[in-house]
Amino acid sequence: MTNLITRIQSVGSAVGLTYGSTVIGSIIVTIAAALLGAFGIDVTARPSLRLVMTTILLQGVTFGGLSILYLRFRGLNYTFVSLSIPDRRDIAVTIGGIGTLLSLLVVSSRITSALGLESAENQVVTIGQQNPTAFLVLIPLSFLLVGPGEELLYRGLVQGTLRETLHPTRAIVLASILFASIHLFSLSGEGKLVYVGIAFILALVLGATYEYTDNLTVPAVIHGAYNAIQFTIAYLTATGGV
């Protein structure tokens, strides 16, 4: 009975971290946009500024701040999140992970096309297509904030919390489900479940690399590089470079 209660608590904490961080982050972004608007700066009319502000406040301030508060609330040391300078094995896993994510994306895209399915579009991509320079801004932010921030929350805390009471495989799967599901709030168009399904598969790789290397730097770099490559291709496509 005690084990069941602790498992329920860990799952509840993981769910709370996932959706709570998004809600809090959205509130912070809304307040910041309103404050800027009071000074005559309309972020809705400046896509690049909007993306930078959202990324800094969500993946940076919110995810980072909540991570610190969560660890302090539970009385955990910062070592709860395993982080270190990558060694040779970590570097090899990182390179392999980036290649794996890109390969899975290509395969998934071909399968969905063959089945006649459509994938929803992330709102970030929609904004970038209207203003391609936004993609250029997102390339460095992928390494600086998006990869580190999201991996800190979803792998470091969510997966780490689940792993305290669940088998590693179950922790990876459940954390990946939560990670994929949160993307629903940033999608537009048809095929949202297709997009979420692909995100889930990719998240499994990130979770597995963290479990294998016990170093958050690895999935953070993989995630950042994967996003940066996608944004680079999107920019070249939008500007006629491809």
C-alpha positions as CSV (number, residue, x, y, z in Angstrom):
1,M,0.0,0.0,0.0
2,T,2.8,2.4,0.9
3,N,4.5,1.7,-2.5
4,L,1.3,2.4,-4.3
5,I,0.9,5.7,-2.5
6,T,4.4,6.8,-3.3
7,R,4.0,5.9,-6.9
8,I,0.7,7.9,-7.1
9,Q,2.5,10.8,-5.5
10,S,5.4,10.7,-8.0
11,V,3.0,10.5,-10.9
12,G,1.0,13.4,-9.5
13,S,4.2,15.4,-9.1
14,A,5.3,14.7,-12.7
15,V,1.9,15.7,-14.0
16,G,1.9,18.9,-11.9
17,L,5.4,19.8,-13.0
18,T,4.4,19.3,-16.7
19,Y,1.2,21.3,-16.8
20,G,1.8,23.6,-13.9
21,S,5.0,24.9,-15.5
22,T,3.2,25.6,-18.8
23,V,0.3,27.4,-17.0
24,I,2.7,29.5,-14.9
25,G,4.9,30.3,-17.9
26,S,1.9,31.4,-19.9
27,I,0.8,33.8,-17.2
28,I,4.3,35.2,-16.9
29,V,4.5,35.7,-20.6
30,T,1.1,37.4,-20.7
31,I,2.0,39.8,-17.9
32,A,5.3,40.6,-19.6
33,A,3.6,41.3,-22.9
34,A,1.1,43.6,-21.1
35,L,3.9,45.5,-19.4
36,L,5.7,46.0,-22.7
37,G,2.4,47.1,-24.3
38,A,2.1,49.7,-21.6
39,F,5.3,51.2,-22.9
40,G,4.2,51.1,-26.5
41,I,5.9,47.8,-27.5
42,D,3.4,45.5,-29.2
43,V,5.0,42.1,-29.2
44,T,2.2,40.6,-31.3
45,A,3.4,42.8,-34.1
46,R,7.0,41.8,-33.6
47,P,7.3,38.0,-34.0
48,S,11.0,37.7,-33.4
49,L,10.7,39.7,-30.2
50,R,7.7,37.7,-29.1
51,L,9.6,34.4,-29.7
52,V,12.7,35.6,-27.8
53,M,10.5,36.9,-24.9
54,T,8.5,33.7,-24.7
55,T,11.6,31.4,-24.9
56,I,13.4,33.4,-22.2
57,L,10.4,33.6,-19.8
58,L,9.2,30.0,-20.4
59,Q,12.1,27.7,-21.0
60,G,14.5,30.0,-19.1
61,V,12.9,31.8,-16.2
62,T,9.8,29.5,-15.6
63,F,11.4,26.1,-16.1
64,G,14.6,27.0,-14.4
65,G,12.9,28.8,-11.5
66,L,10.4,26.0,-10.9
67,S,13.1,23.4,-11.0
68,I,15.0,25.2,-8.2
69,L,11.8,25.7,-6.1
70,Y,10.8,22.0,-6.6
71,L,14.2,20.7,-5.4
72,R,14.1,23.0,-2.4
73,F,10.5,22.1,-1.6
74,R,11.4,18.4,-1.6
75,G,14.7,19.0,0.3
76,L,16.7,17.6,-2.6
77,N,20.2,18.5,-3.6
78,Y,21.0,19.8,-7.0
79,T,22.7,16.5,-7.6
80,F,19.2,15.1,-8.1
81,V,19.6,16.2,-11.6
82,S,22.7,14.5,-13.0
83,L,24.8,17.0,-14.9
84,S,28.5,16.9,-15.9
85,I,31.0,17.7,-18.6
86,P,30.5,15.1,-21.4
87,D,33.2,12.4,-21.7
88,R,34.0,10.5,-24.9
89,R,31.1,8.1,-24.5
90,D,28.7,11.0,-23.9
91,I,29.9,12.7,-27.0
92,A,29.4,9.6,-29.0
93,V,25.9,9.1,-27.6
94,T,25.1,12.8,-28.3
95,I,26.1,12.5,-32.0
96,G,24.2,9.2,-32.3
97,G,21.2,10.8,-30.6
98,I,21.1,13.7,-33.0
99,G,21.3,11.4,-36.0
100,T,18.6,9.1,-34.5
101,L,16.2,11.9,-34.0
102,L,16.6,13.3,-37.5
103,S,16.3,9.8,-39.0
104,L,13.1,9.1,-37.0
105,L,11.7,12.4,-38.1
106,V,12.3,11.5,-41.8
107,V,10.9,8.0,-41.3
108,S,7.8,9.3,-39.4
109,S,7.2,11.9,-42.1
110,R,7.3,9.3,-44.9
111,I,5.0,6.9,-43.0
112,T,2.4,9.6,-42.3
113,S,2.6,10.7,-46.0
114,A,2.2,7.1,-47.2
115,L,-0.9,6.7,-44.9
116,G,-2.3,9.9,-46.2
117,L,-2.1,11.6,-42.8
118,E,-1.3,15.2,-42.0
119,S,0.7,16.5,-39.1
120,A,-0.3,19.7,-37.3
121,E,2.0,22.7,-37.4
122,N,3.7,24.2,-34.4
123,Q,2.8,27.9,-34.0
124,V,6.5,28.7,-33.9
125,V,6.9,27.5,-37.4
126,T,3.8,29.5,-38.5
127,I,5.4,32.7,-37.1
128,G,8.7,31.9,-38.7
129,Q,7.2,31.4,-42.1
130,Q,5.7,34.8,-41.9
131,N,9.0,36.3,-40.6
132,P,11.9,34.0,-41.5
133,T,14.4,36.0,-39.4
134,A,12.6,34.5,-36.4
135,F,14.1,31.2,-37.3
136,L,17.6,32.7,-37.1
137,V,16.8,33.9,-33.6
138,L,15.6,30.5,-32.6
139,I,18.8,28.7,-33.7
140,P,21.0,29.9,-30.9
141,L,18.1,29.9,-28.4
142,S,17.7,26.2,-29.1
143,F,21.1,25.6,-27.6
144,L,21.0,28.2,-24.9
145,L,17.5,27.8,-23.5
146,V,15.1,25.5,-25.3
147,G,17.2,22.3,-25.1
148,P,18.6,22.9,-21.6
149,G,15.3,24.3,-20.2
150,E,13.0,21.5,-21.5
151,E,15.4,18.7,-20.7
152,L,15.9,20.1,-17.1
153,L,12.2,20.0,-16.6
154,Y,11.1,16.9,-18.5
155,R,14.1,14.6,-18.1
156,G,15.8,16.0,-15.0
157,L,12.7,16.5,-12.9
158,V,9.7,14.7,-14.4
159,Q,11.6,11.6,-15.5
160,G,13.8,11.8,-12.4
161,T,10.8,12.0,-10.1
162,L,9.1,9.1,-11.8
163,R,12.2,7.0,-11.7
164,E,12.2,7.2,-7.9
165,T,9.2,4.8,-7.7
166,L,8.9,3.3,-11.2
167,H,11.1,1.1,-13.3
168,P,13.3,3.2,-15.6
169,T,11.5,2.1,-18.7
170,R,8.2,3.1,-17.3
171,A,9.6,6.4,-16.1
172,I,10.9,7.1,-19.6
173,V,7.6,6.2,-21.3
174,L,5.4,8.2,-18.9
175,A,7.7,11.2,-19.0
176,S,7.7,11.1,-22.8
177,I,3.9,11.0,-22.9
178,L,3.7,14.0,-20.7
179,F,6.3,15.8,-22.8
180,A,4.5,15.0,-26.0
181,S,1.1,15.9,-24.7
182,I,2.2,19.4,-23.7
183,H,2.8,20.2,-27.4
184,L,-1.0,20.2,-28.0
185,F,-1.2,23.7,-26.7
186,S,1.2,25.0,-29.3
187,L,-0.3,23.3,-32.4
188,S,-2.6,24.5,-35.1
189,G,-4.4,22.8,-38.0
190,E,-5.3,19.1,-38.5
191,G,-3.2,16.2,-37.4
192,K,-2.5,17.2,-33.8
193,L,-2.4,13.5,-32.7
194,V,0.1,12.7,-35.5
195,Y,2.4,15.5,-34.3
196,V,2.1,14.4,-30.7
197,G,2.8,10.8,-31.6
198,I,6.0,11.8,-33.4
199,A,7.0,14.0,-30.5
200,F,6.5,11.0,-28.2
201,I,8.8,8.8,-30.2
202,L,11.5,11.5,-30.3
203,A,11.1,12.0,-26.5
204,L,11.8,8.3,-25.9
205,V,15.2,8.8,-27.4
206,L,15.9,11.8,-25.2
207,G,14.8,9.9,-22.1
208,A,16.8,6.8,-23.0
209,T,20.0,8.9,-23.5
210,Y,19.6,10.5,-20.1
211,E,19.0,7.1,-18.5
212,Y,22.0,5.6,-20.3
213,T,24.5,8.4,-19.8
214,D,23.2,9.7,-16.4
215,N,24.2,13.1,-17.8
216,L,21.5,15.8,-18.6
217,T,24.0,17.5,-20.8
218,V,23.6,14.8,-23.4
219,P,19.8,15.1,-24.1
220,A,20.0,18.8,-23.7
221,V,22.6,19.1,-26.5
222,I,20.7,16.5,-28.7
223,H,17.5,18.4,-28.2
224,G,19.1,21.8,-28.9
225,A,20.9,20.6,-32.0
226,Y,17.8,18.8,-33.4
227,N,15.7,22.0,-33.0
228,A,18.5,24.2,-34.4
229,I,18.9,22.0,-37.5
230,Q,15.1,22.1,-38.1
231,F,15.1,25.9,-37.8
232,T,18.0,26.2,-40.1
233,I,16.2,24.1,-42.8
234,A,13.0,26.0,-42.2
235,Y,14.8,29.3,-42.7
236,L,16.5,28.2,-45.9
237,T,13.1,26.9,-47.2
238,A,11.3,30.1,-46.3
239,T,13.9,32.3,-48.0
240,G,14.3,30.1,-51.0
241,G,17.7,28.8,-50.0
242,V,16.6,25.2,-50.4
